[in-house]
């Protein structure tokens, strides 16, 4: 009973959130030192330089590491809202504020019939598992938009569609939250809002869609599922190398192109399965949109040639939305994602040197983390498919005639 009361109490929820987030802020502000390489340089160096360029009214056209849709400019420019702080400090504070906003949304969504406070607890527990990386990337802001879109889908489908479009223009993947939404309203709103924002950026800021050409020469990122092939191959004389390429640490060399192509083919197959599911799904419940979004992002994460640590923020956010519904079919996949997040902080940043060097420990960490994600994706896909199939009624059998008492007179011929 005490455990259940603690789960329902907003006081315990806010206390846990405040304690864990204070520690995260102390890490990114370097009051405390987190093991491994510094994860805040993306903000203090790269984001800050991009911010200077964006303020001139153009995108970073000469920087191939700019691989984000145009609305990412909002996140990069956001520290300007707190001009009394340094750029990096303002970014971390805003990331923490967005984190709190997500908690408020999830707490509200977990109230009422058929709802659960466990979604908010998944967010409170899952985010700090990733360590300071969660505040040193703008993905928490993107995740907040995706969470808001899913939670608005039931009562405000047009708002949900517009938010999904904004999220897609922030970092593409939030477009997947539309997958399980029913009716034309969210899709129409997404199309209108997305087209309007895209035209606005294209007209007002040169290079809004230059990011589309900056990924053609990418290799296979060292933390991806496909990278395990080369981690093992290095112990058998593979002649490739590990380099910082297009903003991430990647394998380059023989057969990398083939593995990258295979990853793209798997993503295409995953998309085909999701499309088949959407076209054939017959039963939609209140939790279906969240379950479908979570499954879709899992599928595209495990098949991607890049699995950056911040991808786990997306999955934790969508997992939290699923757990706001008591009837969700995603309990096991959510637990697997939380376990994978805990392993992720070990492979990056704590033991990233082991991963880059392809040591047995580094390979084991990647195998466990990616194995957990693959298992979560397969279980989630199976659960989503089965939950939305049309139920076939059991065949009717002829009802037997009531037994006639032995002493009853026989019917007349």
N, C-alpha and C positions, 0 to 999 in steps of 0.2 A: 504493500500500500504506500509506504514512504517513497519507494522508487517511482511509482506512478505519479504521486503528487509532485515530486521533484521535476518529472518530465513535463508536467502541465504548468508549473509555476514560472511566470515570466521573470521573477526575481532570480531564480537559479539560472535561467537561460542567459540573462544579461550579465550575471556574475561570471559565468563561464566564458561568454564572449569577451567581456572586458579584460579578463585575466590573460586569455590567450592572445588577444590582439595587442595588448600592451607589450607582451614579449616580442611579437612580430615587429612592432614599431621600434623597439629597442635594438633589434637586429638590423633593420634597414637603416636606422640612424647611426649605426655603428657604436652605440653605447655598449652593446654586447657583441661578441664576435662569434659568428656562425662558422662551423667547420667548412673547409673547402674554399674554392675561389670566390671572389667578390661577385655577387649577383646584382649589385645595384648600379654597375657601370652602364648598363643599358639606359638607365634613366639619367644619371648624372652626366653622361657623355653623349650617347647617341640621340636619345630623345631631346635633350636640350639643344643639340645642334639642329635637329630637324625643326624644332620649335622656332629657332631663329630664321630658318629658311621659309617656313610656312607663314611667318609674320610679314614676309615681303609679298605675299599673294601668289606664291607658286609652290608646287610640290618639289621634293628633292629629286629632280630629274637626273642628276649626275650620280646618284647614290643607288647602286644596285641592291643594297640591303633594304631599301624601301619597297616592301612587297605587300602593301596593305591597301585596301579600298579607300576611297577619298574621305569618308566620314571619320577615319582614324585621326584625321587632323583635329577633330574635336577633343579627343583624348590627349593628344600631344600638346595642344594649346591650353588645356584645362588648368594647369598650374598658374596661369595668368589671373585666375579668379582669386588667388591669394598672393597679391604682389608684395606683401610684407614678409614673405618667406622666400628662401632660396628655391630654385626650380625643383630640385630633387625632394626637398622637405615638403614642399607644397604638393607634389605628386603623391608622395607616400600618405600624407594626411587625407587627400581626396580619395585615394584608394581605400583607406580605412573607413571613410564616411560612406562610400558606396557599399562596402562590405556590410556596414550597419543597416543601410537601406534594404539590402537583400534580406537580412535577418527579419526586419520589420514586415516585409512582404510575406515571407514564409510563415512567420508567427500568425499573421492575420489569416493567411490561407489555411492554416491548420486548425482553425476553429469552426465548429458547426458539425452538423450530422454528416457522417461518412468521412470526416477529416481527421487528421492526426497531427499532434505537435512534433512527431518524430522528424518531419521534414526540416524544421528549424534546427533540431539537434544535429542532423546530418551536416548541415552547413557549419554550425558552430564547431563541430569536431573535425570535419573534413578539411576545411581551409588551412588551419595551422599545421596539418600533417605535411603540407607541401613546403613548409619553412618560409623564409623571407622572400623567396621567388614570387610568391603570390602578390606581394605589394610592389615588386620591382618590374612588373609588366602591366600592360593596360588591359589584360584579359579579364580581370575582375570586373571592369566596367562593361565589357562586352557581355559577360555572363549575366550581369544585372539586367541588361536589356532583354536578353533571352528569357530569363526567369519571369520578368514582368509580362512579357508577351504570352507565355504559357498560362500564367495565372489570370490573365485578362480574357483568355479565349472563351470561357464559359458564358460570361455575362456581357462582355464588350468585344465581340469578334473583330470589329473594324479597328479598334484600338490595338488589338493583338496583331492584326496584319500590319498596321503601320509600324509598330515596334519591331516586328520581325524584319521588315524592310530596312529600318534604321540599323538593326544589328547586322544584317547582311552587308551593309555599306561600311560597317565598322570592321568586320573580319569574316565575312562570307558565311561561315558555318551556321549562324543563327537562322538562316533561311530554312534550315531543316526543321525548325519548330513548327512550320506550317504543315508538315507532312500529315499529322493526325488530326488537324482541325477540319471540322465539317462545315459544309455550306460555302457559298460563293463570297460572303462578306469579307472574311479575313484575306482570301486570295486577291480579291479586287482591291481592297485597301492596300495590301502589300504592293501590288503592281503600280497603283497610282502614286503612292508615297515614294516607292523606290525610283520610279521613272522621274518624278519631280525632283528628288534630291540629286539624282545622277545628272540631269540636265543642268541644274543649278551649279553643281561643281564644275561640269565641263565648260560652262560659259564663263564662270567667274575666276577659275583657277587653272592655269595651264598645267598639263600633265596629270590630270586627275586619274586617268586610267593607264598611265605608263607602267604601273606595277604589273600589269598583265604580261609584259614582255621580259620581266626581270627574273623569271624562274625557269626559263627554257634550258639553262645549262646546269641546273642543280644536280647533285649526286644523291646518294642515299645517306641520310643523316644517321649518326652513329648510335642513336637510341631507338631507332625504328625496328620493327619486326624483321624486315628484310636485312638489316644490318647484321643480324646474328650470323648470317651466312658468311660474311667477311670477317667477323670477329673470330670465328672458328677457322676459316681458311687461312688467316694469318699464321696460325700454328702449323700449317702444312705448306708453307712457302709461297703463299699468294703475294704477288709483287705490287699490289696497290699501296696507297698511302692514305693517311688521315690529315685533312687540311681544313682550315677555316675558309669556307666557301659560301658566298652569298649570305653571310650573317650567321651560319651555323657550322658546326663541326661535322664534316661529311667524309665518307669513303669515296675516293676517286681512283680509278684504275680499271684493269681488265674485268669484264663482266658486270660492272656496276650499272651500266646502261641497261643490261638485260634484267637485272633485279628491279631497277626502277620501273622499267616497262611492265614487269610482272605485277608490281604494286599498283600501277595505274589500271591494269586489267582487273585486278581484284576489286579495286574501288568501283570500276564500271559494273562488275558483277554484283557488288553490293548494292549499287544504285538500282540495278535491274530488279533485284529481289525486293527492295523497298517499294519500287513502282508496282510490282506485281502484288505485293501486300496491299497497297493503297487501292488498287483497282478491284481487288477481290474481297476486301474486308467488308463484313456485313453487320457486325455488332460493335457499336461505339458506346463507351461509357464515359463518365466524367473524367476518368483518369487516362483514357486512351491517348489523348494528345500528348500528355507528359511522357507516357510509356513509349510512344512512337518516337518522340524527339530524342529521348535518352538512347533508345536502340539505334537510331540512325547515326547519331554522333559517335557511338561506340563503334559501329561498323566502319565509318570513315576514318576513325582514329587508328584502328588496328590495321587497316589496309593502306594507310598513308606511308609515303616514303620519308616522312618527317613525323616524329612524335616528341615534340618539345615538352618539357616539364609543365609549362603553363597550360597545356591541353587538359591536364587533370582538373584545372579549375572549372572548365566547361562541364566536365563530367560530374564533378561534385555538385555544381549548381543544379543541373538537370536531375541528378539523383535525389537531391533535396526536394525538388518539386514533386517527383514521383511519390516520395514518402509522406507527402502532405495528404495523400489519399489512402484510406485504409484498405481499399480494394485493389491497390496496385499489384501487378504481377511481377514487380521488379525488386522484390526484397533481396533475393540472393545476388543478382547482378550489382545492386547498390553496395552490399557488403563486400563483394569482390573489388569494386572500384575503390572503396575506402582502403582496403588492404593494398591495392596497387599504388595508391597515393602515398601510403607510408613507405613503400619500397622505393618509390620515385625519389624521395628526398635523400635516400641513401646513394642512389646512383648519380644524382645531381642535386646539390653540389658536393655532398660530403665525400664521395669516393669517385668523383668524375675522372680523376687521373687514372684510376683502375680501369674504367670503361674505355677511355681513349687508348690506353695501352693494350686493351684486349687481354687482360690478365684473367685467370680462372675466376677470381672473385667478381671482376667486372662483368664477365660473361654470365655468371650465375645470377647476379642481380638483374641484368636485363632479361634473362630467360624467365625469371620468376615474375617480374613486373609485366612483361609482355604476355606471358602465359595467363596471368590473372585477367588481363584485358581481353584476350581472345576468349577465355572461358566465359567472361561476363557478356561479351557480344553474342556468343552462340546461345547461351541460356536465355538472354533477353529476346533474341530473335524468335526462338522457339516459343517462349511464353507469349509474346505479342501475337504471333501467328495463331496459336491455339485459342487465345482469348477472344479473337475477333472473327473466328469462323462461324458460319451460320450453323446453328444447331439442327441436326437432322432428327425429327421426331421418331420415337421408337415405334415400330410397326404394331398396329393394333391386332390383338388376337381375339378370336371369337369367344364371347363369354359363355361358359358352360351353363346348360339348363339347370335350374334348381333341382336338387334331389327330391324325389317323390317318396313320401313315407311308405313303408312296406304295406301298411293296412289301408292305404288310400285306394279308392276304386279306380280302376283303369278308365281311361277316356273312351267314350263310345266310338266305335269304328265309323 
